[in-house]
Amino acid sequence: MRIVNVTRQQVLGDCVKVADSFLARLVGLLATSSLPTGAGLLIKPCNSVHTLGMRYPIDVIFVNEAHRVLKIVAGLKSGRMSAQPGARYVIELPAGTIALTDTQPGDQLELQ
């Protein structure tokens, strides 16, 4: 899947996998040792994430049903948690993606 921030005209990821089953959401990125540029994980439904057992930091974007960014968390380190009431799904991306794309709360995303 490709995810585009249409507000900023920036590609957030062009090789984003979807975790929409219980098992896929449970495992998430835990089985990975890194997240390459352009890769990511869209978790749905989801309004909270944790990085317990993660080996690297990630950028996290909480998104509502209308595909608007509700909250961003840059560089979420291992062993941390974050949540956003009202989020329909979460996008996990390589650390630095939020800064590189200047993604902000209120931005409109498009899933392709």
C-alpha positions as CSV (number, residue, x, y, z in Angstrom):
1,M,0.0,0.0,0.0
2,R,1.1,3.6,-0.7
3,I,0.2,6.3,1.8
4,V,0.3,10.0,0.7
5,N,0.0,13.1,2.8
6,V,-2.1,15.1,0.3
7,T,-1.9,18.2,2.4
8,R,1.9,18.3,2.2
9,Q,2.1,16.4,-1.2
10,Q,4.5,13.9,0.4
11,V,4.7,10.2,0.2
12,L,4.8,8.7,3.8
13,G,5.4,5.2,2.6
14,D,5.2,3.3,-0.7
15,C,5.5,-0.2,0.7
16,V,3.2,-0.2,3.8
17,K,1.8,-3.5,5.0
18,V,-1.6,-3.7,6.6
19,A,-2.2,-5.5,9.9
20,D,-5.9,-6.0,10.2
21,S,-6.2,-9.4,11.9
22,F,-5.7,-10.2,15.6
23,L,-2.5,-12.0,15.0
24,A,-1.0,-9.4,12.6
25,R,-1.8,-6.6,15.0
26,L,-0.4,-8.6,17.9
27,V,2.9,-9.3,16.2
28,G,3.2,-5.9,14.4
29,L,6.8,-5.0,13.8
30,L,8.2,-7.1,16.7
31,A,9.6,-9.7,14.2
32,T,11.7,-7.0,12.4
33,S,15.1,-5.7,13.1
34,S,14.7,-2.5,11.2
35,L,12.2,-0.6,9.1
36,P,13.6,0.6,5.7
37,T,12.7,3.9,4.2
38,G,9.4,3.7,2.4
39,A,8.2,0.8,4.5
40,G,5.6,0.8,7.2
41,L,2.7,-0.8,9.0
42,L,-0.9,0.3,9.0
43,I,-2.7,-1.2,12.0
44,K,-6.5,-1.2,12.0
45,P,-8.6,-0.9,14.0
46,C,-6.2,0.7,16.4
47,N,-6.0,3.7,18.7
48,S,-3.0,2.7,20.9
49,V,0.4,1.2,20.3
50,H,3.4,0.0,22.3
51,T,7.0,-0.6,21.5
52,L,7.7,-3.3,24.1
53,G,10.3,-5.6,22.7
54,M,11.1,-3.3,19.7
55,R,14.7,-3.0,18.7
56,Y,14.5,0.5,17.1
57,P,12.4,3.7,17.4
58,I,9.5,4.4,15.1
59,D,7.4,7.3,14.0
60,V,3.7,6.8,14.8
61,I,0.7,8.6,13.2
62,F,-2.8,8.3,14.6
63,V,-5.5,8.8,12.0
64,N,-9.3,9.1,12.2
65,E,-12.0,7.5,10.0
66,A,-11.9,10.5,7.6
67,H,-8.1,9.9,7.1
68,R,-7.1,13.0,9.0
69,V,-4.0,13.0,11.2
70,L,-5.0,13.3,14.9
71,K,-1.7,12.9,16.6
72,I,2.0,12.3,15.7
73,V,4.7,10.7,17.8
74,A,8.2,11.1,16.4
75,G,10.8,8.6,17.4
76,L,8.8,6.5,19.8
77,K,11.5,4.6,21.7
78,S,11.5,0.9,22.8
79,G,9.4,0.2,25.9
80,R,7.0,3.1,25.4
81,M,3.2,3.4,24.8
82,S,1.1,6.0,23.1
83,A,-2.7,6.3,22.5
84,Q,-5.2,8.6,20.9
85,P,-8.9,8.4,21.5
86,G,-10.9,8.6,18.3
87,A,-8.2,7.1,16.1
88,R,-9.4,4.5,13.6
89,Y,-6.0,3.3,12.6
90,V,-2.3,3.9,13.3
91,I,0.6,4.1,10.8
92,E,4.1,3.0,12.0
93,L,6.9,4.4,9.9
94,P,10.7,4.6,10.1
95,A,11.9,7.2,12.6
96,G,12.5,10.5,10.9
97,T,9.6,10.1,8.4
98,I,7.4,12.6,10.2
99,A,10.1,15.3,10.2
100,L,11.1,14.6,6.6
101,T,7.5,14.9,5.3
102,D,6.5,17.7,7.8
103,T,3.4,15.8,8.7
104,Q,1.2,17.6,11.2
105,P,-2.1,17.0,13.0
106,G,-5.0,17.9,10.7
107,D,-3.2,16.8,7.5
108,Q,-5.3,14.7,5.1
109,L,-4.0,11.3,4.1
110,E,-4.8,9.1,1.1
111,L,-4.4,5.4,1.0
112,Q,-3.6,4.0,-2.4
